[in-house]
């Protein structure tokens, strides 16, 4: 429908905005990015799957950008997103702390009721500082000392 096309166009805009915010660097030009309503609805660049044609760290940025864009569009267009996202170790693949901070801030900026569950190994001082500098009213931190799974 016309409404579906409008949502897909907004998804593309949000996705590209997120890629830029998270410093996706496998492309110098974002004009070839497409999200086709006629195919898989997954992002492509000049017809090729973006996730598989990116560096490892940029592959993570594609996942962040697309997953967040789905939620952003659903919030803006009153979609039917379940409003729950789970990220397991989003700082993997040597993501630089500034990009992780941008990712976390983009989640905090969403003001509608939703839940983003993120499991992060806080093994760098910079990442700890990023989390500690956040307004604690915007998140709930559960720290697990030692191993998460232990023998009884």
N, C-alpha and C positions, 0 to 999 in steps of 0.2 A: 504494500500500500504506500501511499505518499508519506504517511507517518513513519513507516519502516525505513524508507529511503532517507528521510530527515534524521532519524536516529543513527543510521549507519554513517551518514555524513558527519554528524556530531561526534560519533565514536572515532572517526578518523582524525578529526581536529583535536580532540582530547588526547588521543594516543600520541600524535605528533608533538603536542605541547608537553606531554609527560616525557617523551624521549629527550626532548631538548632540556627539560628541567633536570633530568637524571644524567645528562651529559653523554648521551649515546654518541659514539664517535666512529662507528664503522661506516658511516655515510657522511659525506660533506654536503650533500643536497638531499632534502627530504621530499622533493617534488615527485619522485617515482613511487612513493608509498601509496598503497591502495588497500582498501578493505572492501572486497566485492560481495555484494548481496547475492550475486549469481553463483558464487562458489562456496567456499568453506567459511567465509566471514573471518578468516584469520589474516593477519597483516602480511602483505607481500611487498617486495621492492622489485620493480620491473618484472613481475611475474614469479619471483622466487621467494620461498619462505624466509622471512627475516630472521627467525630464531636460529636456523641452521646456517645462515650465511653471515653470521656475526661472530666476533670474538667471544670467548667464554664470558667475560664480564659484561659485554654488550648483550649477550643472550639473556642474562639475568635482567638487564635493564628493559629488554623487550617484554619479558614476562611481567615485570612490575608495571610498566607503562600500559600494557593492554589490560591487565587485571584491574588496575585502578581506573582506567578509562571506562570499562564496563560498568563499574559501580557509579562513577561520576555521571555517566549518561542516564543510568537508571534513576538516580536521584533527581537529576534535572528534568527528565521526561516522565517521571512517575511510572517507571518500569516495574518489572516484577523480579528484580534481583533479590536473592534471599538475604541480602545485607550482611552476610558473613563471608569474610575472606581469611584464609589461613596461609601464612607465609612461613616456610621452614628454612631457617638460615638464609635470609635475604642478603646478608653481607658476604656470602661465599664468593669465590672466584676473584678474590683480591679487589673487591669494590672499595674505592677510596672513601674515606669518612665523609667528605663533603657531599658525595652522591647519596650515601646512606642517610645523611641528615636531611637532604632534599626529599628523599623517599618518605621518611618519617613525618616530616612537616606536611607533605601533600596529604597524608592520611589524616593528620590532626585538623587540617583545614576543612575537611568534610564535616558539616554540622548536623546533618540529619541522623536519625538513629541507625546505627550500624555497628558492627563489631569486626575489628581486624585483629586477629590473633597472630602474633609474630614470635617465633622461637629464635632467639639470638644468643650465640655464644659470645659473651662480653670479654673477649680476650685481648682487647687493645684499650689503652688508656683513652685514646681519642673517642672510641665508641662509647665507653663509659661516660665520658664528659658530655657527649651529645645527649645521651639518655638523661643524665642528671640535670642538664640545663633546661629540660622540658618542664612546662607547667604540669605539675603532678595531678592537677584536676582533669587533665586531658587523657590520662592513661592510667592503667593499673599494672604495676610491675610485680611479678612474682619471681623472686630470686631462688635458685636451687643451688645450694652449696655442695660441692663434691659431685658425685654421680647422680643422675636423675633416677636411675634404676639401681636398687641395692638388694642384696640377699636379705631375706628375712631371718 
